[in-house]
Amino acid sequence: MTRLADLLEAPGTSLEADGDIEAIYELCLERGWSDGLPVIPPSAERVERMLAYCDRPWDEPIAAIPPRYGAATPLRLAANAVMAGCRPQYFPLVMLAIEAMAEEPFNLYGIQATTHPCAPLIIVNGPVAQELAINSGHSAFGAGWRSNATIGRAVRLALVNIGGAVPGLGDMATAGATGIKLIKIE
């Protein structure tokens, strides 16, 4: 049994679902685990591939995400990153973004629970931006760049699924933002 298999034995950490991807998508929508877009089912195998890029204990929180102050463990973050469509090599950046946003001076609670339509902006610089093919040119906030779209989406899903910033419940923004913008600075 793998280390992940041991962690998944804990009550409430996993569930069995029909292999039909549309049924899984509907389940995610019903449970509020999606942003409305289709998700990649976070199977144990996919989550474990994501966690291969993690050098931390998988079950120890790296942050508490408001407003619910949910424990952002690498295991939970990896499930959200899989659902968002991230490649495993993007995962360290997802963890770092969550860790940075949870720092007190950033005031993530204020962003998560405000009536203002704000959203975090992740700025990536240096060699990692090149390695992960993060777009900083034309349409940096637009479609067509997997790294930009999925890293931002993984962070947003974690803010909702772990942090509890569910529109109308924890997130009281009057005009929503679909995702987190990700750019690199050259």
PyRosetta script that sets phi, psi and omega in degrees:
from pyrosetta import init, pose_from_sequence

init()
pose = pose_from_sequence("MTRLADLLEAPGTSLEADGDIEAIYELCLERGWSDGLPVIPPSAERVERMLAYCDRPWDEPIAAIPPRYGAATPLRLAANAVMAGCRPQYFPLVMLAIEAMAEEPFNLYGIQATTHPCAPLIIVNGPVAQELAINSGHSAFGAGWRSNATIGRAVRLALVNIGGAVPGLGDMATAGATGIKLIKIE")
pose.set_psi(1, 137.5)
pose.set_omega(1, -179.8)
pose.set_phi(2, -79.1)
pose.set_psi(2, 166.0)
pose.set_omega(2, 175.9)
pose.set_phi(3, -60.1)
pose.set_psi(3, -37.9)
pose.set_omega(3, 177.8)
pose.set_phi(4, -64.3)
pose.set_psi(4, -43.0)
pose.set_omega(4, 178.9)
pose.set_phi(5, -58.5)
pose.set_psi(5, -38.2)
pose.set_omega(5, 176.8)
pose.set_phi(6, -62.7)
pose.set_psi(6, -44.5)
pose.set_omega(6, -179.9)
pose.set_phi(7, -65.2)
pose.set_psi(7, -34.9)
pose.set_omega(7, -177.7)
pose.set_phi(8, -74.9)
pose.set_psi(8, -7.5)
pose.set_omega(8, 176.6)
pose.set_phi(9, -75.2)
pose.set_psi(9, -20.1)
pose.set_omega(9, -179.5)
pose.set_phi(10, -65.3)
pose.set_psi(10, 140.9)
pose.set_omega(10, -179.8)
pose.set_phi(11, -56.8)
pose.set_psi(11, 135.0)
pose.set_omega(11, 175.1)
pose.set_phi(12, 81.9)
pose.set_psi(12, 2.7)
pose.set_omega(12, -177.5)
pose.set_phi(13, -91.1)
pose.set_psi(13, -15.7)
pose.set_omega(13, 179.9)
pose.set_phi(14, -151.1)
pose.set_psi(14, 166.8)
pose.set_omega(14, 175.9)
pose.set_phi(15, -148.5)
pose.set_psi(15, 155.0)
pose.set_omega(15, 176.4)
pose.set_phi(16, -90.1)
pose.set_psi(16, 136.3)
pose.set_omega(16, 179.7)
pose.set_phi(17, -136.1)
pose.set_psi(17, 152.0)
pose.set_omega(17, 174.1)
pose.set_phi(18, -56.1)
pose.set_psi(18, 142.8)
pose.set_omega(18, -179.2)
pose.set_phi(19, -71.2)
pose.set_psi(19, -6.6)
pose.set_omega(19, 179.7)
pose.set_phi(20, -70.4)
pose.set_psi(20, 116.9)
pose.set_omega(20, -175.0)
pose.set_phi(21, -61.5)
pose.set_psi(21, -33.8)
pose.set_omega(21, 177.6)
pose.set_phi(22, -68.6)
pose.set_psi(22, -37.0)
pose.set_omega(22, 177.3)
pose.set_phi(23, -66.8)
pose.set_psi(23, -38.0)
pose.set_omega(23, 178.1)
pose.set_phi(24, -66.4)
pose.set_psi(24, -42.3)
pose.set_omega(24, 177.2)
pose.set_phi(25, -59.9)
pose.set_psi(25, -45.3)
pose.set_omega(25, 178.4)
pose.set_phi(26, -61.8)
pose.set_psi(26, -39.9)
pose.set_omega(26, 177.5)
pose.set_phi(27, -61.6)
pose.set_psi(27, -44.3)
pose.set_omega(27, 178.4)
pose.set_phi(28, -62.0)
pose.set_psi(28, -40.9)
pose.set_omega(28, 177.3)
pose.set_phi(29, -64.1)
pose.set_psi(29, -46.0)
pose.set_omega(29, -179.3)
pose.set_phi(30, -60.4)
pose.set_psi(30, -37.2)
pose.set_omega(30, -177.1)
pose.set_phi(31, -89.0)
pose.set_psi(31, -1.7)
pose.set_omega(31, 179.3)
pose.set_phi(32, 75.9)
pose.set_psi(32, 24.5)
pose.set_omega(32, -177.0)
pose.set_phi(33, -94.1)
pose.set_psi(33, 1.6)
pose.set_omega(33, -178.4)
pose.set_phi(34, -123.2)
pose.set_psi(34, 160.8)
pose.set_omega(34, 175.1)
pose.set_phi(35, -92.1)
pose.set_psi(35, 11.7)
pose.set_omega(35, -179.0)
pose.set_phi(36, 102.7)
pose.set_psi(36, -20.4)
pose.set_omega(36, 177.1)
pose.set_phi(37, -88.2)
pose.set_psi(37, 158.0)
pose.set_omega(37, 177.0)
pose.set_phi(38, -59.6)
pose.set_psi(38, 151.9)
pose.set_omega(38, 179.8)
pose.set_phi(39, -122.7)
pose.set_psi(39, 156.1)
pose.set_omega(39, 171.3)
pose.set_phi(40, -85.7)
pose.set_psi(40, 125.6)
pose.set_omega(40, -180.0)
pose.set_phi(41, -60.0)
pose.set_psi(41, 128.1)
pose.set_omega(41, -178.2)
pose.set_phi(42, -81.7)
pose.set_psi(42, 71.1)
pose.set_omega(42, 179.0)
pose.set_phi(43, -66.7)
pose.set_psi(43, 161.3)
pose.set_omega(43, 179.1)
pose.set_phi(44, -56.9)
pose.set_psi(44, -39.8)
pose.set_omega(44, -178.9)
pose.set_phi(45, -65.2)
pose.set_psi(45, -44.0)
pose.set_omega(45, -179.9)
pose.set_phi(46, -66.6)
pose.set_psi(46, -42.3)
pose.set_omega(46, 179.3)
pose.set_phi(47, -64.5)
pose.set_psi(47, -40.4)
pose.set_omega(47, 179.6)
pose.set_phi(48, -65.5)
pose.set_psi(48, -36.6)
pose.set_omega(48, 175.3)
pose.set_phi(49, -62.8)
pose.set_psi(49, -38.5)
pose.set_omega(49, 177.5)
pose.set_phi(50, -65.8)
pose.set_psi(50, -44.4)
pose.set_omega(50, -176.9)
pose.set_phi(51, -69.4)
pose.set_psi(51, -14.1)
pose.set_omega(51, 175.4)
pose.set_phi(52, -62.8)
pose.set_psi(52, -20.2)
pose.set_omega(52, 178.8)
pose.set_phi(53, -96.5)
pose.set_psi(53, 14.6)
pose.set_omega(53, -178.2)
pose.set_phi(54, -112.9)
pose.set_psi(54, 128.3)
pose.set_omega(54, 179.3)
pose.set_phi(55, -105.3)
pose.set_psi(55, 21.1)
pose.set_omega(55, -179.3)
pose.set_phi(56, -116.8)
pose.set_psi(56, 161.6)
pose.set_omega(56, 173.1)
pose.set_phi(57, -60.8)
pose.set_psi(57, 130.0)
pose.set_omega(57, -172.5)
pose.set_phi(58, -67.6)
pose.set_psi(58, -22.6)
pose.set_omega(58, -175.1)
pose.set_phi(59, -108.7)
pose.set_psi(59, 7.8)
pose.set_omega(59, 178.5)
pose.set_phi(60, -102.5)
pose.set_psi(60, 127.4)
pose.set_omega(60, -178.4)
pose.set_phi(61, -59.9)
pose.set_psi(61, 138.8)
pose.set_omega(61, 172.8)
pose.set_phi(62, -100.1)
pose.set_psi(62, -12.7)
pose.set_omega(62, 179.3)
pose.set_phi(63, -165.1)
pose.set_psi(63, 161.3)
pose.set_omega(63, 170.4)
pose.set_phi(64, -112.5)
pose.set_psi(64, 119.4)
pose.set_omega(64, -174.3)
pose.set_phi(65, -97.7)
pose.set_psi(65, 119.4)
pose.set_omega(65, 177.2)
pose.set_phi(66, -75.7)
pose.set_psi(66, 164.6)
pose.set_omega(66, 7.6)
pose.set_phi(67, -84.9)
pose.set_psi(67, -14.3)
pose.set_omega(67, 179.9)
pose.set_phi(68, -80.9)
pose.set_psi(68, -16.3)
pose.set_omega(68, -175.3)
pose.set_phi(69, 58.6)
pose.set_psi(69, 44.7)
pose.set_omega(69, 176.8)
pose.set_phi(70, -68.6)
pose.set_psi(70, 146.2)
pose.set_omega(70, -178.7)
pose.set_phi(71, -75.5)
pose.set_psi(71, 112.5)
pose.set_omega(71, 179.3)
pose.set_phi(72, -87.7)
pose.set_psi(72, 86.4)
pose.set_omega(72, 176.3)
pose.set_phi(73, -86.0)
pose.set_psi(73, 156.2)
pose.set_omega(73, 174.4)
pose.set_phi(74, -54.8)
pose.set_psi(74, -35.8)
pose.set_omega(74, 178.5)
pose.set_phi(75, -60.8)
pose.set_psi(75, -48.5)
pose.set_omega(75, 179.6)
pose.set_phi(76, -66.7)
pose.set_psi(76, -41.6)
pose.set_omega(76, 178.1)
pose.set_phi(77, -63.9)
pose.set_psi(77, -38.5)
pose.set_omega(77, 179.2)
pose.set_phi(78, -63.6)
pose.set_psi(78, -40.9)
pose.set_omega(78, 178.1)
pose.set_phi(79, -61.0)
pose.set_psi(79, -42.2)
pose.set_omega(79, 178.3)
pose.set_phi(80, -67.5)
pose.set_psi(80, -37.9)
pose.set_omega(80, 178.3)
pose.set_phi(81, -65.7)
pose.set_psi(81, -39.2)
pose.set_omega(81, 175.9)
pose.set_phi(82, -62.7)
pose.set_psi(82, -48.8)
pose.set_omega(82, -179.0)
pose.set_phi(83, -57.7)
pose.set_psi(83, -34.8)
pose.set_omega(83, -178.5)
pose.set_phi(84, -76.6)
pose.set_psi(84, -15.1)
pose.set_omega(84, -179.2)
pose.set_phi(85, 93.9)
pose.set_psi(85, 16.2)
pose.set_omega(85, 179.4)
pose.set_phi(86, -65.8)
pose.set_psi(86, 147.3)
pose.set_omega(86, 166.3)
pose.set_phi(87, -79.0)
pose.set_psi(87, 149.6)
pose.set_omega(87, -179.3)
pose.set_phi(88, -55.2)
pose.set_psi(88, -34.9)
pose.set_omega(88, -178.4)
pose.set_phi(89, -68.3)
pose.set_psi(89, -12.7)
pose.set_omega(89, 175.7)
pose.set_phi(90, -80.5)
pose.set_psi(90, -18.1)
pose.set_omega(90, -169.0)
pose.set_phi(91, -59.4)
pose.set_psi(91, -41.1)
pose.set_omega(91, 177.8)
pose.set_phi(92, -58.0)
pose.set_psi(92, -35.8)
pose.set_omega(92, 178.4)
pose.set_phi(93, -67.8)
pose.set_psi(93, -37.9)
pose.set_omega(93, 176.1)
pose.set_phi(94, -60.5)
pose.set_psi(94, -46.9)
pose.set_omega(94, 180.0)
pose.set_phi(95, -62.2)
pose.set_psi(95, -44.1)
pose.set_omega(95, 179.9)
pose.set_phi(96, -63.9)
pose.set_psi(96, -38.8)
pose.set_omega(96, 178.6)
pose.set_phi(97, -62.8)
pose.set_psi(97, -45.6)
pose.set_omega(97, 178.8)
pose.set_phi(98, -63.7)
pose.set_psi(98, -44.2)
pose.set_omega(98, -180.0)
pose.set_phi(99, -60.7)
pose.set_psi(99, -43.4)
pose.set_omega(99, 179.6)
pose.set_phi(100, -66.7)
pose.set_psi(100, -42.3)
pose.set_omega(100, -178.6)
pose.set_phi(101, -66.2)
pose.set_psi(101, -25.5)
pose.set_omega(101, -178.9)
pose.set_phi(102, -81.4)
pose.set_psi(102, -6.9)
pose.set_omega(102, 176.9)
pose.set_phi(103, -64.3)
pose.set_psi(103, 139.3)
pose.set_omega(103, -175.6)
pose.set_phi(104, -52.4)
pose.set_psi(104, -45.3)
pose.set_omega(104, -178.0)
pose.set_phi(105, -62.2)
pose.set_psi(105, -23.6)
pose.set_omega(105, -179.8)
pose.set_phi(106, -71.1)
pose.set_psi(106, -28.2)
pose.set_omega(106, 179.7)
pose.set_phi(107, 60.8)
pose.set_psi(107, 54.9)
pose.set_omega(107, 179.0)
pose.set_phi(108, -60.6)
pose.set_psi(108, -33.1)
pose.set_omega(108, 177.1)
pose.set_phi(109, -58.1)
pose.set_psi(109, -44.7)
pose.set_omega(109, 179.3)
pose.set_phi(110, -61.3)
pose.set_psi(110, -38.1)
pose.set_omega(110, 179.0)
pose.set_phi(111, -72.7)
pose.set_psi(111, -39.1)
pose.set_omega(111, -175.1)
pose.set_phi(112, -74.0)
pose.set_psi(112, -30.7)
pose.set_omega(112, -170.7)
pose.set_phi(113, -117.3)
pose.set_psi(113, 15.8)
pose.set_omega(113, -177.4)
pose.set_phi(114, -85.9)
pose.set_psi(114, 164.8)
pose.set_omega(114, 171.3)
pose.set_phi(115, -89.7)
pose.set_psi(115, -5.4)
pose.set_omega(115, 179.1)
pose.set_phi(116, -79.2)
pose.set_psi(116, 141.7)
pose.set_omega(116, -177.9)
pose.set_phi(117, -83.7)
pose.set_psi(117, 58.5)
pose.set_omega(117, -179.1)
pose.set_phi(118, -99.4)
pose.set_psi(118, 162.0)
pose.set_omega(118, 177.3)
pose.set_phi(119, -149.4)
pose.set_psi(119, 149.0)
pose.set_omega(119, 178.8)
pose.set_phi(120, -64.8)
pose.set_psi(120, 154.4)
pose.set_omega(120, 174.9)
pose.set_phi(121, -121.3)
pose.set_psi(121, 126.7)
pose.set_omega(121, 178.6)
pose.set_phi(122, -102.5)
pose.set_psi(122, 124.7)
pose.set_omega(122, 177.9)
pose.set_phi(123, -111.1)
pose.set_psi(123, 126.2)
pose.set_omega(123, -178.0)
pose.set_phi(124, -117.3)
pose.set_psi(124, 135.2)
pose.set_omega(124, -177.8)
pose.set_phi(125, -136.8)
pose.set_psi(125, 162.0)
pose.set_omega(125, 174.4)
pose.set_phi(126, 88.8)
pose.set_psi(126, -170.0)
pose.set_omega(126, -175.5)
pose.set_phi(127, -58.1)
pose.set_psi(127, -32.6)
pose.set_omega(127, -178.5)
pose.set_phi(128, -62.3)
pose.set_psi(128, -33.2)
pose.set_omega(128, 178.3)
pose.set_phi(129, -62.5)
pose.set_psi(129, -38.7)
pose.set_omega(129, 177.1)
pose.set_phi(130, -71.0)
pose.set_psi(130, -45.6)
pose.set_omega(130, -177.5)
pose.set_phi(131, -59.3)
pose.set_psi(131, -37.3)
pose.set_omega(131, -177.6)
pose.set_phi(132, -93.6)
pose.set_psi(132, 3.9)
pose.set_omega(132, 179.0)
pose.set_phi(133, 56.3)
pose.set_psi(133, 46.6)
pose.set_omega(133, 177.5)
pose.set_phi(134, -80.6)
pose.set_psi(134, 125.7)
pose.set_omega(134, -176.6)
pose.set_phi(135, -82.1)
pose.set_psi(135, 130.5)
pose.set_omega(135, 174.0)
pose.set_phi(136, -123.3)
pose.set_psi(136, 5.9)
pose.set_omega(136, -177.7)
pose.set_phi(137, -97.1)
pose.set_psi(137, -137.4)
pose.set_omega(137, -179.8)
pose.set_phi(138, -57.2)
pose.set_psi(138, 136.5)
pose.set_omega(138, 177.2)
pose.set_phi(139, 58.1)
pose.set_psi(139, 38.8)
pose.set_omega(139, 179.9)
pose.set_phi(140, -58.2)
pose.set_psi(140, -32.3)
pose.set_omega(140, 177.8)
pose.set_phi(141, -95.5)
pose.set_psi(141, 3.4)
pose.set_omega(141, -175.3)
pose.set_phi(142, -100.4)
pose.set_psi(142, -167.8)
pose.set_omega(142, -176.2)
pose.set_phi(143, -80.5)
pose.set_psi(143, 163.4)
pose.set_omega(143, 171.4)
pose.set_phi(144, 106.4)
pose.set_psi(144, -4.4)
pose.set_omega(144, -178.7)
pose.set_phi(145, -123.3)
pose.set_psi(145, 104.1)
pose.set_omega(145, -175.3)
pose.set_phi(146, -57.8)
pose.set_psi(146, -45.0)
pose.set_omega(146, -176.9)
pose.set_phi(147, -62.3)
pose.set_psi(147, -47.8)
pose.set_omega(147, 179.4)
pose.set_phi(148, -57.9)
pose.set_psi(148, -49.3)
pose.set_omega(148, -174.5)
pose.set_phi(149, -68.2)
pose.set_psi(149, -46.0)
pose.set_omega(149, -171.8)
pose.set_phi(150, -81.1)
pose.set_psi(150, -32.8)
pose.set_omega(150, 176.4)
pose.set_phi(151, -65.6)
pose.set_psi(151, -47.2)
pose.set_omega(151, 177.0)
pose.set_phi(152, -61.4)
pose.set_psi(152, -40.9)
pose.set_omega(152, 179.6)
pose.set_phi(153, -67.0)
pose.set_psi(153, -38.7)
pose.set_omega(153, 178.5)
pose.set_phi(154, -61.4)
pose.set_psi(154, -43.1)
pose.set_omega(154, 178.3)
pose.set_phi(155, -64.1)
pose.set_psi(155, -44.1)
pose.set_omega(155, -179.7)
pose.set_phi(156, -62.8)
pose.set_psi(156, -43.5)
pose.set_omega(156, 178.0)
pose.set_phi(157, -61.3)
pose.set_psi(157, -39.6)
pose.set_omega(157, 178.0)
pose.set_phi(158, -65.3)
pose.set_psi(158, -39.1)
pose.set_omega(158, 179.0)
pose.set_phi(159, -63.2)
pose.set_psi(159, -33.4)
pose.set_omega(159, 178.3)
pose.set_phi(160, -82.6)
pose.set_psi(160, -54.4)
pose.set_omega(160, -172.0)
pose.set_phi(161, -72.1)
pose.set_psi(161, -36.6)
pose.set_omega(161, -179.9)
pose.set_phi(162, -96.0)
pose.set_psi(162, -43.0)
pose.set_omega(162, -176.3)
pose.set_phi(163, -82.9)
pose.set_psi(163, -19.7)
pose.set_omega(163, 177.6)
pose.set_phi(164, 83.4)
pose.set_psi(164, 19.2)
pose.set_omega(164, 178.4)
pose.set_phi(165, -83.4)
pose.set_psi(165, 60.6)
pose.set_omega(165, -179.6)
pose.set_phi(166, -79.3)
pose.set_psi(166, 126.4)
pose.set_omega(166, -179.7)
pose.set_phi(167, -51.8)
pose.set_psi(167, 127.7)
pose.set_omega(167, 179.3)
pose.set_phi(168, 88.5)
pose.set_psi(168, -12.9)
pose.set_omega(168, 178.2)
pose.set_phi(169, -114.9)
pose.set_psi(169, -66.7)
pose.set_omega(169, 177.6)
pose.set_phi(170, -97.7)
pose.set_psi(170, -34.8)
pose.set_omega(170, 179.7)
pose.set_phi(171, -96.8)
pose.set_psi(171, 111.6)
pose.set_omega(171, -175.2)
pose.set_phi(172, -104.0)
pose.set_psi(172, 20.3)
pose.set_omega(172, -179.7)
pose.set_phi(173, -58.3)
pose.set_psi(173, 138.6)
pose.set_omega(173, -179.9)
pose.set_phi(174, -81.5)
pose.set_psi(174, -22.3)
pose.set_omega(174, 175.4)
pose.set_phi(175, -136.4)
pose.set_psi(175, 115.9)
pose.set_omega(175, -172.7)
pose.set_phi(176, -79.9)
pose.set_psi(176, 162.5)
pose.set_omega(176, 173.0)
pose.set_phi(177, -117.9)
pose.set_psi(177, 133.2)
pose.set_omega(177, -174.3)
pose.set_phi(178, -72.7)
pose.set_psi(178, -22.5)
pose.set_omega(178, -177.8)
pose.set_phi(179, -164.8)
pose.set_psi(179, -175.0)
pose.set_omega(179, 178.9)
pose.set_phi(180, -102.6)
pose.set_psi(180, 135.5)
pose.set_omega(180, -178.9)
pose.set_phi(181, -86.8)
pose.set_psi(181, 139.5)
pose.set_omega(181, -177.1)
pose.set_phi(182, -127.8)
pose.set_psi(182, 122.0)
pose.set_omega(182, 178.2)
pose.set_phi(183, -135.8)
pose.set_psi(183, 163.7)
pose.set_omega(183, 172.3)
pose.set_phi(184, -117.4)
pose.set_psi(184, 152.3)
pose.set_omega(184, 178.7)
pose.set_phi(185, -108.5)
pose.set_psi(185, 128.7)
pose.set_omega(185, 178.7)
pose.set_phi(186, -103.9)
pose.dump_pdb("model.pdb")
